[in-house]
Amino acid sequence: MKLGIGCGCHHGLSRREILQGGLAAAVTAVGGVGDAFAQPAAKTAMRAIDIHAHYYPQEYFDLFNTEDRRFNSEFRMTAEGFFFKTPSYSNGPLPTKFIDLKQRLADMDAQGVTVHALSLTGPMVYWPDGKLSLELARTWNDGAVAAHQAHPDRFVVLATLPMLDPDVAVDELNRVSKLPGVRGIYMGTNIDGRDLDDPLFEPIFTRIEALDLPVFLHPLAPGVGGKRLQPYSFPNLVAFPMDTTIAACHLIFGGVMDRHPNLQVTLPHAGGVLPNLIGRLDHGWKVIAAAKRSAQTPSAYLRRFTYDMITHSKPLMEYIISQVGVDRIMLGSDYCFEVGYDQPVQVVEELRLNSEQRKMILGGTAAKILKI
């Protein structure tokens, strides 16, 4: 695949050399040659906004134990941390700072992060029937709004919706769009196994676009790969980035991005493997009739998305910047899962970018999208 760095010419360099020489490649490609070794971000007084930070209000988990047990859901707190289970997903022990705002704020201060865009993660609200799904969504949304109201300069809210009932989802969308601190919508890369170009979701995307709210995606079981991806924590390490890629492809090939030209979608984990597959996707769009469903080649949509920066690889992050543009990348930590970043601001500081580019990633682009 052509790397498309700088002028698009490799001048005899291997892919490895280009990635390792990320300074010239990434900076030239995204439109800033000058101040390559800028001051660390902490010295630029830039407000750092973490767009990938998960939160569980206690009230949300309380519903796991108060329903009629038809779904065999459970939440329990132990000395090790807390555990939960639903028919589709279970986890634990997890640290109490997912719930405790005081601990979260202390971590944010230690990291140099000013704002968390609070979001729900697995098990989301798609696993029960309509009544409980709506109750879970409303409870999480109200709990996150309460966190914003307690600390309006530190938290904004990415609201969740009961996606499997479009009418109810639109009603909840209309409600939360009027609540203080709500700045976007959070949803799974699949909804109980349904892909995002399913006609069921079309009214929801239509209303989200009309309200001018950004959409943030997150991988969610059932993932891809079946039994082959069960060992070694592969559902997290391999299936989640792949599910992000599949979701993006459904949004492109399924025409969602064409039907909603003003829809803003953020992909987690730096887009999964979408930037690396884009050459193959473009070629398939040109030569396979069944693939030619979008109005433009898949690569034309790369800049329709924004991306968090979670790659755990500096050369890879600089390559992705060269492909999508530095203005499409935002700070994200996956707080506070162990596969995320403990020091996300430091990760940005280590990228070979000039000060203005670094400010975009730290918070400039997120501030525009979230309108804060």
N, C-alpha and C positions, 0 to 999 in steps of 0.2 A: 504494500500500500504506500502510495506517495505520502511523505510526511508533510509537505506543504509548509515548511518552515522558511521564513524570510521570503526570498524570491521564488521558492519552490525548487531551487536547484541544490543538489547535494554537494557539488564541487568535490567529489571523490570521498566524502566522509561516509562512514558506516552509520547505521541507525544508532548503534551504541554510542559512537562518538558524538553524534548529534544530541542524543539525550543527555550525555554526561557534560556536554558543552552547553547546557541549558541557558546560560546567561545570554549569549548573543542570540541564540535561536529564539528563546521565548520573548525576550525584550524587543527584538526587532519585529517579530511577528505581530505583537500586540500594540505596536505603535508608540514605543518610547525608547530611544537609545540613550541618552544622557545618563543621568544620575543612577547608574546601575548598582553601585554599592552604597545605597542610601542608608541613612541612619536607621537603627532598629525601630520597629513600629511603636514600641513603648514610648519612644521619645517624640513621636509625631503628634501626640495628644489626640489621636483618632479614637472615636468611640467604637469599640469592638462589639459587633452584633453577631451572636451565635445563632444561626438559623436551623441548627439540627441539635435540639436539646429537649430531652424527653421528661415528662412530668406525669405523676400519678397523684391526683388529689385523693385523700383518704376516703372521701365520700364515694368516689367511683368504686373503690374496692369493697366498701361496705355493702354495695348491692350484690356482690358475689355471694354473700352469705345470707341475705335476707329474702331472696327469691324462693320460689316453691320447689327448688332443687330439681326441676325438670332437666336442667342442663348440667347438673353435677359440678357446678362451678364452686370454687373455694378460694378464700384468702386467709392466710394465717401469718402472724408475726412471731418470730422466734429470736433467740439471742444471736443467732447467726445472721439474721436478716429476714426478709419476708419472702413468702412463697405464694404463688397463685396457680390456678389451673382452670381451663375451660375445655369444651370438647375439641377445640382446634389447636390449643396452644397452652403450654405451661412453662414456668420458669421459676428460678430461685436456687439458692438464696440470693436476693438482690439487696443492695445497701439502702438504708432508710433515707439517704439523701435524695432518692427519687421522689420522696414524699415530703420531706422536711425542708421548708424554704430557708430556714436559718442556716442549715448545713450547705444548701445550694449557694446561697449568697456568699458564704465564706469561701467556697471553692471558686466562685466567679471572681471574687476580689483577688484571690491568690493567682488566678490565671490571667488577670488583666482584662477580663470580659465584662463589658458594661451591661449588655442586654441579652437575655435569653428569649428567643421566640419559642414559647412552650408548645409542645406537641405530645399527643398520645402516640404510643407505639403498640406492638403486640400485647394483648390480643385484639386491640381495637374494639369495635362495637358491632361487628358483622356476624358474630357467631350465634346470637340468640334470635328469637322471633321479633316481630315488629315492635311489640309493646316494650319489651326489655331493651331492645336495641335503641329505641328512642330515649328511654329513661337513662341508659348509660351515657348516651351522647349528651343529653341535656345536663346530666350531673357533672360529667367531665368539663363541658364548656363553662358551666357556672363556677366550678371550682377553679378553673384556670383564670377566669375573669376576676374572681375574688383575689387571686394571687396578684394580678395586675393592679387591682384597686389598692391593695396593701402596699405595693411597691411599684408605682406607675412608671418610674424611670428605669426599672430593671427588667420588667417582664411585659411582653406582648403575647397575644394568643393566636394560635393556628387552630381554628375550631374543627371539630369532627362532626360527621353527619351519618345518620342511619341510611346508608346508600342503597340498600336493597328495596326500599320503598320510596320511589322518587317523589311522590306527593308529600310524604312526611318529611323527607330530606329537604325539599324546597321550603317547607314551612319552618323547619329548624334553621335553615340557612337565612331566611328572612328575619327570624328572631335574633340570631346571634350577630347578624350584620349590624344591628343597632346597639349592641352591647359595647361598653367601653373596653378598649384594648384589643379587640378582635381585628387582626390585620391580614388574615388569610385563612385558607381551608386546607386541612390535612386529610389525606386519604391513602389507602393502600395501593400498591402497584397492581394488585388484583383484589377483587371484592368477592370473597367467598368462592374463589376460583373463576369468577367472571372477569374477562379483560375489559379495559377501560373504553374500548370502542363498541362495547355492547350497547345496542339501542336503548336499553333500560336506563342508562346514565345520561342520555342526551338532554333531557329537561334540566338535569342538575347542572351540567356544564353550561347550558344556555343561561341559567340564572346566575351562576358564578361569574360568567363573563359580563353580564349586564350590570352586576354589582361592582365590577372592576376589582375583584379580589384575586390575589395570586393563589395558585394551587401548589402545595408541596406534597411530594409523594414519598412513600416509605415501603420497602419490601415487607411482605407479609405472607405467612403460610396460608394455603399450601403453595410451597415453592415449586421449583422445577427439579427434575432429575430422578424422582422416585427413590428406590432403595439404594441406588448407587451413590447418592449424596447424603446418606444417613450417617456414615461413620465420620470421625475426626472433626466434628463440628462443621462439616461441609454445608449444612443448611445455612449457616451464618456466613462462612468464609467464601463459599462458591455460589450457592443458590441465590442468595440475596442480591449480589451484584448482577447476576444473570436475569433475575426477575425484574430489576430496574430496567435493564436493556430491553427485555420483552415488552414491558409496559410502554416504554418510549416508542418502540417500533409499532405497537398497536395504535398509539396516538398519531403517528405519522402515516403509516400505510392504511389505517382505518379511516383516515380523513378527519379525525377530530380537530387537528390543528388547522386544517383547511376550513372546516365549518365554523371555527371559532378563531378568527384571525387575531383577536385581541386577548386571547387566553394566555396567561403567563403561567408556565409550569416549571417547577424546580425539581431536578433529579438528584437523588441522594447518591452518596458514595462516588462522586465525580462522574456520574452518568453510567456507572457499571462498566461495561465494555463497549458501550455505544461508540465512543470516539475511535476505538481500535477497529471496529467492524465497519466503519462508515464506507470505506472503499468497496468492500464486498457488497454492502447493501445498495450502493449506487449502481454497481455493475449488474446486480440482480434486477434492479428496477428497470434497467435498460433492455435486458435480454430475456426476462421471464414475464410473460404476459400477466400471469396471476399476481405478480408483485407490483405491477404498474398501476397502483390505485390512488396514489397521492398526486397532487397537482404538480409537484416539483420533485427533483431527486432528493433522496433522504438527507444528503449533506446540506441541502438548502435549509433544513430545519434545525441544524445544530445550534444556531444562534436564536432560535425561538425558545430554547430552553435556557434556564440557568442551572448552576451546579454547585453543590458544596465541594469542599476541597479534600474529602476524606479518601486518600489513596495509600497513605503510609509509604510513599515513595516520592522523594523530591524530583528525580528525573521524570517520572511519569506525570507528576503534577505540572511540571514545566512544559512537557509535551502537550498535555491536554489544553493548557493555556494557549499554546501556539495554534491549536486547532479551533478553539471556540472563542478565544478572546478573553483577556484578563477581566474585562468588564462583565463577564458572565459567570465569574467564580465568586463564591461567598464563603466566609468563615463558617465552619461547622465542626462540632466535636463528637456527636453521638453521645452526649452526656446522658448518664455517666456509665455507659457500658464499657467493659474492658477492651473491646475491639475498637473503641474510639480513641480520641486524643486527650491525654491528661493536660497538655499545655498547647492548646490550639493556636494561641497568639504567637508563641515561639515558633511554631511550624511555619506560619506566614512570614515571620522575620527571616527565616532561613532561606526562603525562596529568593532567587536572584532577579529581583525586580527593582525598579526605581521607586521613589517614595510615593508618587501619585498612584502607581499601579498597586502598591501595597495597601494604600488607603482604600482603594476600591474593594479589595478582597476583605479587609478588616471590617468594613462597615458601610462604605459609600454606596455600593450597589444594593445592599440589603436595606439601607435607609430609604432609598428610592422606591424599591418594590413594596416595602412594608409601610411606606408613608409615615415614617417617624423621624 
